[in-house]
Amino acid sequence: MLSSNARRQQAQHEIERLVDDFDQWEAAVQAPQYTTQLKAIASEVRGAAILLQGRVKGITADSPSIGDAYGSCVQVERQITWLWRVYLFYREKFDQREDDRFRETLHAADQVTWSCFRAYFDERLDVLVPEPVPLPYITDEYSPMALRRSDASVLISKNERDTLAGAFGTLPVPLLKLPIGMIANPWCLNLIGHEIGHVIMPLVGGNAFVQKFREALVAAGGEAGKAWGPWAVEIFCDWYGLITTGPWIIWTFAQFEVADMATMTKRRGSYPSPLVRLQLMSALANRYGLSGSAMLQSLGISPPPAGLYPDYDSDTAVVCDVANAIFDLPECAAVVKKVGFVADDFAKAAGLAAQWANYLRNSGAKPDGRPLRAARLVAAAAAETWNDLVFAAPQLPADAALEAIRQRTRAAAVSAGAPGVRASSAPTTQPDKEPGTVLLDFLTQAAEEDLRTEV
């Protein structure tokens, strides 16, 4: 027997079950630094659930036919299924912090992320920031990636992008994907500064600054200037990583960039060639009083003879000019001042980063205090420690010794976390929208697409 009332009750029960599940999960979440983000998710999920309940109530026994009633119930049930998918997507990111496989790495990443992000906002640490800090989570992708709140079109990883893209007009939570390899290699924490650059760049001056930065690179690039324009965003993020985590970011990039010389000298879509990228970072480090040249030389990469790779020749010839152009931009100078960059932090042996490295190597005392920059200096120290104890060591350390260094590094990053308020003053919903309306539009479109593509 068919019953429209039974089907309607079924749909209503599923919404209630979802809301009850969400309520229990939200109450159990232990992530006080992400209160703003959690409220934003809750507002959208609950708002969409309320709107779906209204649609269920609109399905009555007075429908023209039992088929019409069933068709409406099926549509709502599909929308509920998509609401589960959206909710569970975010829940997974938070729940990783209670997973023994990921907990320690994410707690360390939380502190480094906050240190690199909060540095841009020069208010007192007891004042709310205007933007929510990105939520780090572990993914199966090779490289880290930051997703700003405006990046809804690239919401999720490759296999999810086509399904959940557009679920929100703006993301309720900016995200920071971390490669799964970071668990075994905590020196990868040193990549976080670059990724936070993606979040910071639009805040510096909106699209006008992005364009100004791009034009500065093009002008400095001379005859090769057109090639430098498309690299502007990633170069800014490299620069932001440098001023937050220091010259050891050059070493960190090299672990991913070094390859055969043909690959090392080949231009790429969003980046200059790997070798030019490293050279530019070295030149920038030099401008800020850091040991850029020494770091690059320590990698032992011999540049190719002139004439073998014409594009490389053109690009490497203007590296210092490009570095100078970035250094001279007033906006970049203002950011350097905001983040509290201190060149002496990265002084060999005596700098605070070196002191943290000594501590990680168990050859020095733990630095005193928890200034905002401490956690990101631990990330820099992790790179130095791995270089000295693993990459430059005459023989690889035993597995147990290496695991001890990993645990010490993660614990150091957590202990270095700065005190203060971590919530944001950003609105948890779009000011011109009823909570859940943008999400409900997505659920409707996704359910309709399901019906069109089913065989």
N, C-alpha and C positions, 0 to 999 in steps of 0.2 A: 504494500500500500504506500502511496505517496502522501506526504503531509508538508505543506508549506510552513505550518507553525513549528513542526519538529525541526525542519531545516533552519528556520530562523533562530530557534532556541540553540541549535548546535553552533551557529555562527556567533551568537551572543556569548555562549559559554567559552568559546575559543578566545575571544577578546578578553574576557574576564580572567581566563587562565594566563594569558600573556601578561596582563597588567599585574596580576598577583605575583607571577614569577619575577617580573621586573622589580616590583616593590621589595620583595625579599632580597633580591640581589643587591639593589641599591643600598639597603640598610646594612648589608654585610661587607660592602666594599671598604677596604682599608687603604685609602689613597688620599689623605687629607690635602696634599699639595695640588690635587686635581679636582677640588670641590666645584669650581666654576665650570669645568668641562663636563662633569657629571650632571650638574644641574641643567646644562644646555641639552644634553642627550635626553634627560628625563622629560624636559619640557616638550621636546619634539615627539618622543615616543608616546607619552601620555596624551598629548594633544591629538595626535593621529588616531589613537585608540578611541578617544571620545568622539571624534568625527566619524569613525567607522561605526560606532554604536548608533549614531544618528541614522546612518544608512541602513543598518539592520532594522531599526524601528520602522523605517519607511517601507519595508517589505511586509505586506499585509495579506490576509486571506482574500481581500478584495481585488487582488491582481487580476488582470484580464483572463489569465489561465494559470493552471498549475505549472505549466512550462515556463511562463514568464517569471513566476515566483522562484522556481528552482534556478533559472538563469541568473536572477539577481543575487541569489544566495551563493551560487558558484563564484560570481564575480567578487563578492565581498570576501569569501573565504580565500580566494587567491590573493587579495590585497592583505589579508591577515597573515598569510604565509610569508609575503614579502616583508611585512612589518617584523615578523620573527627574524628574518634574515638580517635586516638592518640592525635590530637590537643585538642579536648574537654576534654580529661583526664587531661592534664596539665592546661588548662584554668580554669577548676573547682577549682584546687588547689589555683590559684592566686585569682580567683573571690570570694573565701570564705572571703577574707579580706574586701570585700565590703558588706558582708552579716551581717545584724544586729545581727544575732544569734551567729556569730563566731568572729566578728571583734576584740572586745576587748581582747578576749583570745589569738587570733593569734598575735596581736600586742605585747602582753606581752611575748608570746612564742618566737617571733622573737628576742627580746632583750636578753632573757635568753639563747637561742640557740647561738646567736652571742657571748655572754659573755663566754660560755663554749667552743665554737669552736675556736674563735679568740685567746683565751688565749694560745693555743699550739704554735702559730706562734709568735716568739719573736721579729719580726720586729716592727718598729714604726707604730703607728696606721694610719699614712697617706700613708703607703706602701701597695700595693696590696698583697693579700695572694695567694699562689700558687694553692689553691683548693677552689672551691666555697662552701659557707656555705649551709648546708641543708635547704630545704624549708619546714617549718612545715605546716601541714594541719590537719583538724579534720576528723576523720574516725569513723565508727561505731564499730570498734574493741575495745576489752577490755583493751589491754595493748599498750603502745607506741612501735614504732619500727623504727629504722633508716635504710635507704637503701642507701648504698654507690653507687657511680656512676658505680662501677663494678657489682652491683647487678641487672643487667637487667633481670635475670632469675626469680627474685621475684619482678617484677616491681610494681605490684598493689596488691590490697586486694584480699582476697580469691576468690571471685566470678569473678574477672577480671584477675587473674593470668594466667589462661590457654588461655586467648584471646589476651592479649597484651604483654605477656612475649616475650622477644627477639626483641621488636620494635627497640631497639638501642643496638649496641655493648656495649656501656657504656651509662649510663643515662646522658642526657644533664644537668640534675638537680638532685643532691642527695636529697632525700626526708626524712622527719621526720613525721611519722604518730603519731598523738596524739589522745588519747581516748576521746570520746565525753564527758565522765564524767569529764574531766578537766574544762569544762565550769562552772559547779557548784562547783568544788573542785579545786581552783587555787593552793592548796598545791601540786597538782600533777605536777606543773611546776618543782618541785624538782627532778623529774625523768629524766629530759632532760639531765643532766650531764652524766648519765649512757648511754643513747642512743648516745650521741656524742662520747662516748668512742668507739663505733663500727666504727665510721669514722676515729678516731685518731689512733687506734691500728696499721693499716697497714702503717701509715705514720711514725711510730716510727722507724721501721727497716724492713719493708716488711715481707715476710714469715719467714725470718730468725729469726726475733724477736718473732713472734708468736710461732715458734717452741721453741725458748730459754725460753720464758715465760712458755710454757707448760712443758718443761723438768724440770724447777725449781720447779713447783708444784709437779710433779711426784716424784722428789728426796726428797722433803720435806715431802711428804705424807707417806714415809716409806713403810710398808707392804700394806697400802691402796693407795699407790701412783698411781696405774693404774686407779683408780676411778677418781682421780683428773685431769688427762690429758684432758678428754673431756669437762671439765668445764672451761678451761683456758680462752677462749674468754669472757665469761660472767663475770668471776671473774675480768679480766682486766677492763671491763666496770664498774663493781661495784666500783673498786678501783678508776677509773677516776672520777666517780660520787662523790666519797668521797672527793677527793682532790680539786674538783671544788665547791661542794655545802655543804661540811662539814658533821658533825655527824647526822644532822637531816635527812639525807637520810636513816639512819637506821630505824628511826621512819616511814618514808614514805614507805620503803619496807615492814615493818611489817603490814601495813594496807592491803597489798595484800597477804602476806605470812602466817599470823597466821591462824591456823586451828586446828583440833584435833591432838593429839600427834602422832598417827600413820602416818598421812600425814606430819606432821612437821619433822619427822625423816626419811622420805623416800627419797633415792637418786633419782635424775631425770636425764634426758639425757644431757641437757646442763648446768644444775645447780646442786650444792650440795643440800642436803635437806634444806628446809626452815630454820630450826633452826641452822644448821651449817653455812648457808649463813649469817645469822644475827650475829652469833658468830664470823665469820671471819671478817665481817665488823667492829665489835666492837674491835677486836684485832688489825686490821689495824689502826683504829682511834687512839687507844692507842699509837701505834708506832709513830704517827705523832703529838703527844702531844694534842690530842683531847679527849673529854670526852666519849670515846667509852663504857667503862664498865658501867658508870652511865646511858648512854642512853639505853643500853640493859636492865639494871636492872629496869629502869623506865617502861618498857613494862610489867613487872610482869609475865614473862614466866618462869615457873619452869621446868628445864630439867628433863627427865625421870630417874628413877633409872638405874644404870648400869646393863646390862645383858638383858634388855627387847628388845633392838634393836641393834643387833651386828654391823651392818654397821654404824649406828650412833655413837656407841661407838668408832669404829676405826677412823671415820672422826673427831669427836670432839677432840680426843686425840692429833691430829696433827695441830689443827687450829693455834696455836701460831707459830709453826714451819713454816707453809705455809705463815703466815703474815710476818715473819722475812725474808723468802726467797724473797718475793715480795719487801719488804723494801730495801733489800740489792742489788737488781738488779741495775746496773749502769744506764741502760736505764730508769728505773722508777725514779731514783733520778734526772736524767736530765729532765724528763717530769715535775716533781714536781717543779723544778727550773723555767722551761719555763712558766708554767701556773701562776706563781706568788703566789703560795700557802702561806698563812700567817695563822698560827695556832691561833694567837691572834684575827683574824676576828671572830672566833667562841667561844671566851671566854664568859662565862656566864655573863650576865648583861652588861659588858663593851665592848664586841666585836661589830664589825660593823654589823654583822648579828642580834645580840640582839637589837642593836639600831634601825634597820629597823623593827624588830618585835614590839618594843615599838611604833614606828610610826604607824604601821598597826593597833595596838590596840588602837590608838588614845591617847596614854599615854606618848608620847615623841615627840621631834622635828624630823623633817626629816633630815637624815644625809646629810652633805654638800658634794658637788663634785659628779663627774660621772666617777670614775675610771672604767676600763674595768671589774673588778670583781663585781661591784655594782649590776648589774641585777641578777646575780646568787646568790648573798647574799640575795636579795629580795625573791628569790625562797626558800632559806633555812628559811628565816624569816616567810614565809607563813606557812611552816610546824609547826614552833614553835607557831605561832599565833593560828592556828587551834587546836593544842594540848591544849593550855592554855584556849582558849575561848569556845571550843566546846567539845573536847574529855575528858578533865579533869575538865570541869566546873560542878558544882553541878546540874545545869539544862541547857538544851539546849537553846541557844539564840533564840529570836523571829525571824521569817522569814525575817522581814525587817532589823533587825540588822545584820543578816548573809549576806544578799545581800549587805549591805553597806560595810562589810568587803571584800567581793568578789571584788566589784568595786574598793575599795581602794588598794587592792593587785595588781590588773591588772594595775591600773594607776601608782602605784609605780614602777612596773617593767618597764613600758614604760619610765617613767621619769628618771630611772636609766641607760637607754641605753647610752653606751659610744659614744662619737663623733668620727669621723674619716671615712676614705674610707672603703667601704664594698664590693667593686667589687673584682674580682679575675683575676689573670693573666693567668689562665688556658685557653687553646685554646677552642674555641667554637665548633670546629669540629675536627674529628680525622685527624691528620696531613697527613696520607697516603690515605685518602679517599676524594672523591669529596662530597661536602655537599649534604646530602639526599640519598646517595647510600646505606648505611646500612639500613636506614629506608625503602627505596624502596624495598630492598630484602625481608624485613619482610612483606611489603604490598603484594608483589607477593605471598609469601608462604601462608599468611593468606587467600587471595582470593582463592587460589587453594584448601586450606583445606575446605573452605566454600562449594565449588562445590562438593568435595568428600563426605562431611557429609550430604548434603541435601538429603531429601527423596523425 
